[in-house]
Amino acid sequence: MKSLYVRMCLVFCSVILIGSLLAFLASNLYYQQNVKSLNDSKLTRMAIQLQQFSESHPDSIDEYLTSVASLGYKIYITNNQGDDRFYGKPFREKELEEKHVQNVLKGQIYHGVADFPNTLFITGFFDNQLRNSIGVPININNQSYALFMRPDAQVQFGELRIFFAMMIGLTLLFSLCFLMISVLHIVKPIIRLTSATKGISKGRYDIKLNTRRRDEIGQLATHFMIMSRELERTNRARQEFVANVSHEIESPLTSIQGFAHALKDSTLPNEERIQYLSIIDEESRRLSMLSKQLLTLSSLDYDADQLQITTFDLRPQLRQVVQIMEWWLAEKQLSLRLNLPEISISGDADLLYQVWMNLLSNAIKYTPDGGEIMISASLDSGRCLVRVTDTGEGIAAEELLLIFDRFYKVDRARTRETHSTGLGLSIAQKIVQSHKGTIEVTSVQGTGTTFTVSLPSL
């Protein structure tokens, strides 16, 4: 039973059949508990009326009972001495215990309908047995007889039973047909989703599904489309990442290979040899920095929760970052303003140190000589805010949304000169997010840029 459509059809058909069976059992129980005694009383009254009329008109008793039987009743008269008469259609079973006949002949009333045994699958009202009847004594020409009668369901409800049987049968048939169509309507979107899943597994993301439905299937299709677009974006980012890594590695390797080959020339002047060795050393450092950054990104992507959380003062850490960058600030004649109150935060001190180093080095890199940089920290609504502001050239509005992408470089000509890999801001953002914080940037071209890091404070 591999098909969901077949399985659902079988389940719903089973539900219909079980429901019909339970409805029949409930109806039978209702007849046994409530209707059977009422039916017994009604038939008893009719039998007594037959008794009274027959005793007052003994000469026309046959004609009268025949006419009554034709109206939909089965009648049996016996004196238990061989004079047995049947009126109407015969009973399905004519066996009746002798004691019941004798009791009726002695003047008792036989309540066979009320005393008929209860069964689960047979409604007593339709069971044409002689013992399922009403018996009354009757006196015909000074001779005692026992009269037994019961309704003839085939005569009274023959056409009605056929009508209801056809109605129930057609109802079940049409219900099953509409059920199969409805199940197909439910299963078809799931079949499309299955095909779409197979397509995604083969690298196809141009999938279109019906997302206009407002039920759970429609919501599933909507979220599936969102997932498909995210997978496409992730796959594209992965391909770009691999291409960028290959490019970043290929360039220094090519330089190292070329200059190493040139160093094999024994006639190479000493000055050029030293220059080539310096370039090889510089490119090796670039490769080392790239590998370290990639390792940091990989570890943060794999498990961002494995942080060495400690509580430390923010001001000494930021001052340490400034001291390390002091030579560069002096070289570019940049003024630096600090506004750092005593603030304690909880986090991974080594990783947050990388964040401040990256933000300050970027500020120095893109601020022209003689510019100004300001680093400030403050507390706001339980958050620690660290701002790094420069008076550099600024970032275009269309590039602000891209600067945190891996290997993205705002000015590729300058980043080649400074040997930037374009991973610094991506790493900084990942570190801040792993601390349940945010990093935002605002910039005005020609005025400067401000990076704001928000972290939970103690």
N, C-alpha and C positions, 0 to 999 in steps of 0.2 A: 504494500500500500504506500508507494512512494509519492504519488500525486496528492498535493494538498486539495485539489478540486475533488478528486474521488473521495478522499477522507472526509471532507466537509459534507459532501452529498450523503455519504453513508451515515454520518453523525446526525444530520438533520432528518433523514428518513427514519432512522432509529428513534429519534425524538418524537416524530409524528406517530409512528406505530406504537411506541410505549405510551404516549399520551392518549391515543385511541383506546388502547387496552385498559388503561387506568380509568378512562371515562366510562367504559362499559362496566368495569367492576364497581365503580362508584354508583352508576345507575342501578345495577343489580342490587347493591347493598341498600340503596334508597328504597327500591321496591320491597325488599324483604323487611325493612324496618318500618316503613310508613304506609306504603300503598297496599300491601298484601292484606292486611286486616280490614282496610276500607273496602277492598274488592270482595272479600269474603262476606262482609255485612251486606253489601249491595246485592250480591248473588243470592244470599239467603232470603232477602226480602222478595226477590223475584220468584224464587222457588216456592215460597209460601203462597204467593199470589197464584202461581200455577196450581198449587195444591187446592186452594180454595175454589178456583174456577172449575177444575177438573171434578171435584167432589160435587159441585152444584150442577154440572152439566155432564153426567157420565156418558150420555149417548153420543156426544160430539167430541169426546176427548181425543180421538185419533186425529181428526181434522184440525183441532185446536193446537195440539202439540206439533203437528206437521207444519202449520203456519208459523208457530213460534220458532221452530228449528230453521225455517227458511230465512228468518230474520238474522241469523248468525249465532245459533246456539246448538249445542249437542246435548241430546236428552236420552237417557236410558231408564227404562222401567222394568222392574222384575218383582216377581212374588216369591222367588227362590224355589219355585216348584216347576220350572221349565217354561213359564210364560215370560219370555224376555223380549222387549221391544226397543228398537233403536230409532231415533228420529234425528234427521240431519246426517252429516257425514260421520263415519265411524271414528271412534277414538283410536289414537295411535297405539295405546296399550290398554287392554280391557281387563287386566287382572286387578281384582279388588278382594281384599281379605274377607272371608266369610263373616267374621265377627262384625264388620262394619255394616254389611247388608242386614244381619240379624238385628243389630241395634236400631237401625232405621225402621225396620218392620215393627219393632217394639214401640215406636213412637219418638225415638231420639233424632236429633238433627246431626248430620255428618258434616263437619267443617274440614273438608279435605283441602280447600284452598289455603286456609289459615295454618293448617298443620303440615302442609307440604314441606319437605325438608329443604333447608337452605343450601344452595350450592354457589360456587364462585362464578362459573361460566355459563350457567343456564338460568335465564329469567323465568321464574315459575309461571308468570302470566301467560307465556306462550307454550308451555309444556302440555300437550294434548294427551294427558293420561286420565283414565277413569278415576284414579285415586286423587287427582287434582280437581275435584268437583265438589258441589254442594248436594247433600242428600237429605230429602224430607220424606216422611211417611205420607201415603195417599190412599184413600179408600175409594175403590171403584166397584160399584154394585156389591157392596158389603164384603168386599175382599181386599185384604191389605196388600199394598204394593210399596216398593221403595223407588222413589224418583230421584235420579241423579242428573245434574245439569252443570254445564260450564260454557263459557263463550267459545265460539268457533273463531279463533284469531284469523284463520285463513279467509273466512267469509267477511268478517267485520273489518279486517285491516289488510285484505289481500292486495288491492290496488295501492293502498297507502304504504304498505311495506315495500312493494316494488318501487314506488316513487322515492321513498326514503333510502332504499338500498342504492338506487341509481344516483340519487343526490349525494349520498356519502361517498360512493365509489368515484363519481366524477369530481367531487371536491378533493378527494385524495389524489386523483390523477392530475388535476390541474395544479394542485398544491405542489406536487412533486415536480411538474414541469417548470412552474414559476420558481420553485426552489433551486432547480438546477441553473436556471438563468441568473437568479440572484447571486448564487454562489460563484458563478462565472464572472459576474460583475465585480465581486469582491476579490476574487483570486487573480483576475487579469492584471491589475496594477502591481501585485506582488510578483507576477511573472515578468513584467517589464522591469521591476526593480532587480530581479535576479539577472536578467540579461544585461542591465546596466552595470551590475556588480562585476559580471564577467568581462564586460568591456573595459572597466577601470583596471581590472587585474591585468589586462593586455596593454595598458597604457593609453587607452582612449578616454578622454575627458570631455569630449563634445557631446554630452548626453542631455537629452531634453525629456522631461517627464511632465505629466499633467499635475500642476500644483494649484489648480483652481478649486479643487475639492477642499471642503472645510472640515472633513472628518479626520480620524486618526491616520488613514491612508494618505490623505492630502498632506497632513503635517509631516508624515514620514518621507513623502516625496520631496517636500520643500527642504527638509533637513538633509536629505540625500543630495540634492542639488548643491546646497551650501557646502557639504562635505566634498563633493566632486570638485567644486571651484577651489576649495582650500587645498585639496590634494594636487590639483593642477598647479596652483601657485607654489606649493611646497616643492613639487617636482621641478618646476622651472627655477626656483631659488637654489635647489640642490645642484642642478646642472650649471647654473651661473657660478655657484660657489666652487664647484670642481674646476670650472674653466678659469676662474680668477686665481684659485690656488695654483693651478698649473702655470698660469702666466707669471704669477709672483715668484714662483720657484724657478721657472725657466730662465727668466731674465738674469738673476745673479749667477745661476749655474753657467749660463752661456759666457758671461763675463769672466768667471773664474776659469772656465775651460780655455777661453781665448788667451787670457794673460798667462796662464800656466804654460800653454803651448809656446808663447813668445819667450818665456823665461828659459826655455831649453836652448835658445840661441846663445852660444858661448861668446859671441862677439858683441852682445848687448851691452851698452854703456852702463856703468854702475848707477848713475842717476835714474835712468829709465827702469832699471831693475828694481830699485827701491820704490819708485812710483807704482810699478805694476804690483809689487808685493802689498803696498798700501791699499790698492784697489781690491786685491783679493781678500785682504783682511776686512775691509769695509763690507764687501759683499757677503763674506762669511758671517759677519755680525748680523747683517740684515736677514740672512737665512735663519740664524739662531733666534732672532727676535720673532720672526714669522712662526717658527715651530713652537716657541713658547706661547704665543698668542693663540695659535690653533689648539694647543693642548689645553689652555685655559677655557676656551670656548667649548671644547669637547667635554671637559669635566663639568662645566656649568650646565650644558645641555643634557648630559646624562643624568646627573643628580644634583640639582640646585640646592637641595636641602642639607647636603653634607658641608655645613659651614662651621668653622671654628669660632663659635660665638663667645665673645668676652665683653666686658664693660670697660670702656676706656674714655679718656678725655679727648674731645675733638680738637681743641685748640693746639695742643702740642703736636699732634699729627700733621695738621695743616701747616704749622710753622716749619716742621721738618721738611715738608715738600717744597716750601718756599726757599729754604736754605740750599737744597740740592739744585734748584733752578736759578740760584742767585747769579751764577756766572753768565747765564744766557740773558737774564734781565739786564745785567751790566753791559754786556756786549751790544744789545740793541737799545741801550739807554732808555729803558722803560721804567716808569714810576709805578710803584705797587702800594696800594692802600689795603690795610687789613682792619676788619671790624669783627673780632672773634671773642665773644664772651665765653665764660666757662660753661661748657655744655658736655654732659656725659651721654653717650649713646651705647647701645648694645648691638654688636655685629662682629663680622670677621675683619679684624683690623688690617690684615695684609691685603685682602681684596679691596677694601675701601681705600686703602693707600693707592692702589692702582687707579682708582677712579679719579682721585684728586690729581695725581700725576698726569693723567691723560688730559683732564680739563685744563690744567694750568699750562701744559706744554702746547696744547692747541691754541690757547689764548696768546701765548708768546709768539707762536709760529705765524699767526695771521694778524698780529698787530704790528703796524709799521714802526720804524725807529722813532723814538721820542713819544710814543703813545703811553696809555695808562691802563692798568689792570687793577680791579678791585675784587677782593675775596671777603665775603661776609657770611655770618651765620646767625640764626635767630630761632626762637621757639614760637610756634603758632599752632594752637589747638592740639597740643600733644604731638606735634610733628616738629622735627628738626629740619630747617631749611638752610641749605648751603648754596650760595650764589657766586658764580665766577663770571665777572663782567669785563669785557675788553672794549677798546675804542678802535677795533680793527675795521676791515673793509666790509664786514657783514656777509650775510648769506641770503641769496635770492629766495623769495617765498616758495617757488616751485621746488626748491631743493631742500627745504626744511623738513619735509616728510620723508626724505630719502637718506639723510645724513647718518641715521642709525642702522642702515642696511650694511651688511657685511661687504667689505671691499669697495664701498662707495667712497669716491674722492671728489670733493667740491672742485678743486683746481688741480687737475691731473698733471699739468706742467710743473707746478710747484711741488707737488707731492713726490714727483720723480727726483727733484733736487734734494728733498729732505728724506727720501727713502721711506715714506709712509706706506704702510700696508693697507690702510683703510679699515682696520679691524678695531682700532682703539675705542671708538664710540660704541660699537656693537658690544664689546666686552664690558664697557662701563655700564651700558643699559642692562645687560644681563646680570651683572653683579648687584646693581641697585634693585632690580626686580626680585632677585633671590632674597633680598632683605625686606621684601614687602614694601618697597618704596617706588618712587617714580622719578624720572628725569625728563625735564622739559627744556625747550629752547625757544627763545624769542630773538629776533634779529631785524635790524633795519640797515639796509645797504648804505654804506658810507658813514654810518654812525657807530655800529658795533653790535656785539652779540652777548647774550646773557644765558648761561646754563643754570638751571635751578634743580637741585637734587633734594627730594623730600624723603626723609627717613623717619621711622617711628622713634620717638624719644622715650627716655625712662619715665 
